[in-house]
């Protein structure tokens, strides 16, 4: 009988920080990455900076399996490291996911993605056409579509889709129910 392969486990921690303490936060996070690297099964870590105007960072810790991650999560070394960063972190949340496809949570069903995109695209497109439609109306259709897509695509990708994803997160992705979440402690 073949053994069932273990899937890597990712601990995703979202932290809001005091912007005036950015350098301290970076140094503290690097110490945490080095510390995690001393534990068996550690695969790597990474920090993702927030989008402009946000103060929320995402930190990933990857381990080969839940047992190795649990050793790190429950370790006195990690608790001491977290205590060192108390003054740097204003808010923290932690989530755990298995496998390579779940670095940022499970992918929502396509129909939910389509509904969310339409819910955003319709009012944004309507507003664009109400504001600029008359001005662009005299242009040939090629130029109208080119200009509208050049204006709307970045607005959708960088502003409206991320905003709606945050607002609809609970609907798009129900919270994971992995046993490690009892002790993650951001």
C-alpha positions in Angstrom: 0.0 0.0 0.0 1.4 3.4 -1.0 1.7 6.1 1.6 -0.3 9.2 1.1 2.1 12.0 0.3 2.1 14.9 2.8 1.4 18.3 1.5 3.4 21.3 2.4 1.7 23.6 4.9 1.7 27.4 4.7 1.2 29.7 7.6 -0.1 33.1 6.3 0.1 35.9 8.8 -1.4 39.3 8.1 0.1 42.1 10.2 -0.8 45.8 10.4 2.2 47.7 11.6 3.1 51.2 12.8 4.6 52.8 9.7 7.1 54.8 11.8 8.5 51.5 12.9 9.0 49.9 9.5 12.8 49.3 9.8 12.3 47.7 13.2 9.5 45.5 11.7 11.7 44.4 8.9 14.6 43.5 11.2 12.2 41.6 13.6 10.6 39.7 10.7 14.0 38.7 9.4 14.9 37.4 12.8 11.7 35.3 12.8 12.5 33.9 9.4 16.0 32.9 10.5 14.6 31.4 13.7 12.0 29.4 11.7 14.8 28.2 9.5 16.3 26.3 12.5 13.3 24.1 12.8 13.0 20.7 11.0 10.8 20.7 7.9 11.2 24.5 7.2 10.8 25.2 3.5 11.0 29.0 3.4 9.4 32.3 4.3 8.6 35.5 2.6 7.2 38.9 3.3 4.8 40.7 0.9 4.6 44.5 1.2 1.2 46.1 1.3 -0.3 47.9 -1.7 0.1 51.7 -1.7 -1.9 53.3 1.1 -2.1 50.2 3.2 -0.1 49.2 6.3 -0.9 45.5 6.2 2.0 43.1 5.5 1.6 39.4 4.6 4.2 37.0 6.0 4.4 33.4 4.9 6.1 30.5 6.6 6.2 27.1 4.8 6.9 23.7 6.3 6.8 20.2 4.9 3.9 19.1 7.0 1.6 20.0 9.9 3.8 18.3 12.5 6.8 20.4 11.6 4.7 23.6 11.5 3.2 22.8 14.8 6.6 22.4 16.4 7.5 25.9 15.2 4.1 27.4 16.1 4.1 25.9 19.7 7.8 26.5 20.3 9.0 28.7 23.2 11.4 30.3 20.7 8.6 31.5 18.5 6.6 32.8 21.5 9.6 34.8 22.7 10.1 36.2 19.1 6.4 37.2 19.0 6.7 38.9 22.4 9.7 41.0 21.0 7.4 42.3 18.2 4.4 43.2 20.3 5.1 47.0 20.1 5.6 46.8 16.3 2.4 45.0 15.4 -1.0 46.8 15.7 -3.1 43.9 14.5 -2.4 40.3 13.5 -4.3 37.4 11.9 -3.0 33.9 11.0 -4.4 31.3 8.7 -3.0 27.9 7.7 -3.4 26.2 4.3 -2.1 22.9 2.8 -0.5 22.3 -0.6 1.1 24.5 -3.2 -2.1 25.9 -4.6 -3.2 27.4 -1.3 -0.6 30.0 -0.5 -3.3 32.7 -0.3 -6.3 30.5 0.6 -8.4 28.3 -1.6 -9.4 29.6 -5.0 -13.1 30.5 -5.0 -15.3 28.7 -7.5 -15.3 30.4 -10.9 -18.9 31.3 -10.7 -18.3 33.3 -7.6 -15.3 35.0 -9.2 -17.5 35.9 -12.2 -20.3 37.3 -10.0 -17.8 39.4 -8.0 -16.2 40.8 -11.2 -19.5 41.6 -12.8 -20.7 43.3 -9.5 -17.6 45.6 -9.8 -17.3 45.9 -13.5 -20.9 47.0 -14.2 -21.0 50.1 -11.9 -17.5 51.1 -12.8 -18.2 50.8 -16.6 -21.5 52.6 -16.2 -19.8 55.5 -14.3 -17.1 55.7 -16.9 -19.6 55.9 -19.7 -21.8 58.4 -17.9 -18.8 60.7 -17.3 -16.9 60.3 -20.6 -19.2 58.5 -23.0 -20.4 61.7 -24.6 -16.9 63.0 -25.1 -15.7 59.6 -26.6 -18.9 59.1 -28.6 -17.6 60.9 -31.7 -14.6 58.6 -31.9 -14.6 55.5 -34.0 -15.5 52.3 -32.0 -11.8 51.1 -32.1 -10.6 54.2 -30.3 -13.5 54.3 -27.8 -12.9 50.7 -26.8 -9.1 51.2 -26.7 -9.4 54.3 -24.5 -12.0 52.8 -22.2 -10.1 49.6 -21.6 -6.8 51.5 -21.1 -8.6 53.5 -18.4 -10.7 50.8 -16.8 -8.3 47.8 -16.7 -5.8 49.4 -14.3 -8.6 50.8 -12.2 -10.2 47.3 -12.0 -7.0 45.4 -11.4 -5.4 47.8 -8.8 -8.4 49.3 -7.1 -11.8 47.8 -7.5 -11.1 44.0 -7.8 -8.8 44.0 -4.7 -11.4 46.1 -2.8 -14.3 43.9 -3.7 -12.2 40.8 -2.9 -11.6 42.1 0.6 -15.2 43.1 1.1 -16.5 39.8 -0.2 -13.8 37.6 1.3 -16.1 35.6 3.6 -18.4 34.8 0.7 -15.6 34.0 -1.7 -13.5 31.9 0.7 -15.0 30.4 3.8 -12.4 30.3 6.6 -10.2 27.2 6.7 -10.9 24.8 9.5 -7.4 23.3 10.0 -6.5 22.0 13.5 -3.4 24.2 13.7 -5.5 27.4 13.8 -6.1 26.9 17.6 -2.5 27.9 18.4 -1.2 30.1 15.5 -1.3 33.3 17.5 -0.2 35.7 14.6 
